[in-house]
Amino acid sequence: MDLHNKSLFFLLFIMVVFLQAGIFAASDSPVLLMDYYNVDLRLPDGSEVYEDELYEGYPIEAGSSIRTLAGGYAEMELDDSTIIKIDEMTSFEIDNIMGTSAGDKNIFTLTTGKFRAVVATVAGEENYQFNGYSSVCGVRGTDLGMIVDKLNNIDTCFVLDGVVNYTNTATGKTLELTKDFMANTFDTAFSPNVIPADMKSQINQALGFKKLKPEKVKGKEAGIKDDRNTGTDSGKQGTDTEKDTEDETTAESELPEWLQNLLGMEIGSVVIGDETYAKAVFNPTIALGKFKTALYLPIIYQDDMFDPDKWYKPL
């Protein structure tokens, strides 16, 4: 069986398993809530979804708003791999999503608080817009954030990587902010300033991603690393019964990249005893209405992932 046929066979096999379990469904929203704590979600019709009704991968519609309370946070992922984190005591609105409502941009508004976004690099013009109290950020392929605190005259944009066109809506003046620069529309002299070291440290602490990985955003694969991201989900630690030593070198996958992404696949190698095995972990997130689950399916093998006889079987 050639690689193409193996891939199709494997995909069909996984789909059949999910269908038989009654849990296979695709989300109809390009914005997914992937990690959160102490949050409320307000839907476009004004109804509220409270935290005990949310789940990993919860779809967020355009026109919704999310609010974090003290100690809270939320991490969202879009279908182009862009990721967004909002800090505690923040109100953040999802105004428009490309392909789901009017307009040709993804538009968000920060009413108060802080957020950080690592925006995927996609061909074309600026396709992301972030609004503050008196500001607009035009964005493409950038790691940026905003802070809005009207009581303290703060409407700030900061750039950790890339370029942002930052406009003061009160005056119409636009600045081009580049890496490690910031600006505040409340300043008398609306101009770029270097991000102070203590502020950058606070940004990394408050807006470092916990679950999502900036280095996996399209265009950032070989660039940005997040200071607080360990690269391992705590819920997955200790799954193997043996205390195995994992090799940091990534093994070559037998599946094409599109199928790996669909199945949430991660690949690597593991040493058990004196032997080295390849390891493939499938971690798809499955949604059916409000029902949500995530599977964790590790396969440890030597020569052929598609041959169960070659899989490692603990004694």
N, C-alpha and C positions, 0 to 999 in steps of 0.2 A: 504494500500500500504506500503510495507516494505521500509527500508532506501535505499537499493540498487536500487529498482525500482523507488523510489522518485528521487534519484540522476540522474538516466538515463533519466527520464522524464524531469527533470528540465534542464539538459544539452541540450536535444533535443529541448526543448522549446526556450532556449536562441539562439541556432543555427538557428532555423527557423526564429526567429525575425530578426537576423542579415542578413540572406539570403534574406528575403523579403525586407529589406532595401537596399540590394545591396552593403553591405559594409563589408561582412565577408571574410577575407583572412588571411592566415598564412604567416609570414615572412620566407623567405628562408635563412636568415642570422642569425648566432648565436651571432652576435655583434650588439647591438642596441644603437643608440644615444638617450639618454633619457632626457638630459637637456643641454642647451648650450647658449652661448652668444658670439657674435663677433668671429665667427669661419668660416673657409673655409675647405672644404673636397676635396681632390684630389683622383680620382678613379684610379684603376690599369691601365686604358688606357691613363692616363694623363689628362683627362678632369676634370674640376672643378665643384663642386656643391657649390653654394654660399648660404649664410645663409637664404635668402628669399625662397630658394627651399627646405630647411630642415624642419623637423617636429619631434615631439616627437615619438620615436620608429623607426626613420629612420635606415634602415639596412645598415651596413658597411661591404663591402667585404674585404676579405684578399687581401693584396697588396695595400690597400688604405692608405692614410696618412691624418692626421687632424692637422690643424694649428690654434692656437688661437692668436688673436691680443691683443693690450693693453686693459686691463680690461676684457678680455674674459676668458671663461672656457668651459669645456665640461665634461659631465658625461656619461659613457657608461656602459652597462650591458651585460654580456654574458649569454648563456643559462644554465650554471651551477650555476648561481646566483652571480658569481664574478663581482665586480664593480670596475671601474677605473675613477679617476678624473684627468684631466690635467689642469694646471694653465695657467694664461695669458702668452703670448709671448713664447709659447711652440710648438715644432714640434714633433709629435708622429706618428709612423708608425705601422700599423697592418700587420706584415710580414706573419704570418701563423696562421690558425685556425684549430684545430683538426677536422678531418672529412670533411673538405672542400677543402683541397689542400695537397700537399706533406708534409710528416713529421708527427710526433706523439706528437707534443707539440703546445701550443699556444705561439707564439713568437711575441714580440713587441720591437721596438727600440725607445729610446728617443734620438733625435738628439740634441735638446737643450731645456732648460726649466725645468719644474718640473711636476711630476705626483705622485699620490698615488693609490695603488691598494689594495683592500681587497679581497684576493683570497680564493675561496671556498675550503673546506677540502674534497678531493675526494680520495678514496682508490687508491693505486698505487704509482708509482714513481713521481718525480717532473714533473708536466705537464705544468708548466708555465715558460717561460724564458723571462727576460727583459734585453735588451742590452743597454749599454751606449756608450760613446765615446771609452773607453778603458776597458770596464768591461762587465761582464755577471752575472746576478742574476738567480740562480736556485731556484724555489719557489714552495711550496705547502702549502695551508692552512695558509696564512700569511697576515698580514697587514704591508705593506712596501711602500717605495717610493724611487724615485731617483731624483737627481738634476744634470744637466749637463750644464756647462758654460765653454767652452774650453778657452775663452779669459782670464778667471780668474783662470784657473787650478783647476776646480771643476768637478769631476766625482764621485758623492757620492751616496751611498745607505744607507738608514736609515730604521730601523725596529721598528714598534710600537707594534707588537705582533707576536709571532711565531719565525721561524728560516729561514734564507736565506744563501745559499752558494754563496758567493760573490767572483768572480774571476777577478784578474787583468790580462787582456789579453796580456799585454806587458811582464809580467814576468812569467805568468802561476800560480802564487801563489793564493790559495783559502783560504778565511776566512769564518768561521761560525759566522754569526752575529745573535744575539738573541735580545730579547725585550729591547728597549731603547738604543741600540748600533748603531753605524754608522761607515763608513770607506770611505776614499777618495783615489782613485788610483793614484792621483797626489802627495800624501804625500810621503816624503822620506821614512818614516817608515810606510809601508802599514799594519796597525793594527787596531783592534777595538777600538773605543772611545765612551764614554758615550755621548749621545745626550745632548747638553747644554740646559738648561731650556728656554733660550730666543729663541733658534732655534725651540724647540718643540712648543712653543707658536706660532711662525710664521707658522709652518707647519699646526697646527690646524686652524689658521686663513685663510691661503691661500688654503688649501687642505681639509677643512671640507666639507663634502657632503651637498649639498643644497636640492636635491630631493631624491636621492637614500639613502637607509638605511643600514649601515654596519651590524646592528644587525640581518638583515634578510638574510645575506649571510650564506650558508650552513656551519655549524661548528662554527658559531659565534653567534648563536641565544641567548645564555645565557652569552655571553662575552662582546664584544666590544660595546661601546656606542659612538656615534659621538658627539663631543662637540657642533656643530652648527646645528644639525638636530633636528627640533622641533617635527618631527613625523606627521606634518599636512601640507598638500599642501595648499598654500594660495588660490588657485583657487577653493577649496572646502569649504572654510569657509563661514558661513552664508547661507548655502543652505536651511536649514529648516526655515520656517517662524516664528515659535515660538522661543523664547530664552530659549532653553532647557538646562538642566544641564546634562552632560554626565558622566556616571559612569566610573571610570578608570578600573573597573574589566571587563575582557573580558568574553563575554558570550560563552557558548559552542555551536559550530556550529552543525547543522544537516547534513552538507555535508562533505564528505571526503576531506582530505587535497589536493589531486591532483586536485579535482574539484574547490576548493577554489583558488588555484594558477592559474588555467586556466582562471577563471573568474575575477581575480584581486580582490578577495573577502576579505573584512575586517569585523570583527564582534565585537560587544560590546553591551552596554546597554545604555538606555537613560531614564531619568525621565521627564515625561510630566505631569504637575499638581501634583497630589499625586500618580500617578501610574508609575510603572517601566515596560518598554518595552524592548524587545530584538531588536537590530538593525543590519541589514546586508546591507553592501554597496558593490555593484558590480561595478568595475571600469576597464572593459576590454579595451585594446587598439586594435583598428581595423585598418588594413592596406589593401589597394587595389592599388597596383602600387605606384604612388606618392600621392595618396589620403590617408589621415590619419585622424583618429578621435579617441577620447576617450569618452566613455560613463560614466555617473555617475548615478547609479540606486539605490537609498536607499529604503529599505523595513523595516518598523517598525511594529513589531508584538508582540503578547503575547504568544500564545501557539504553533502555527503551522505555520511555514514560508510558507508552501505550500497551506495554506487555505486563500484566499484573504479576506474572511469574518472576519478573525482574525487580519488583518492589521489595523494599526492606520490610521484614515482618519480625517484630520483637519476639523473643522466645517466651 
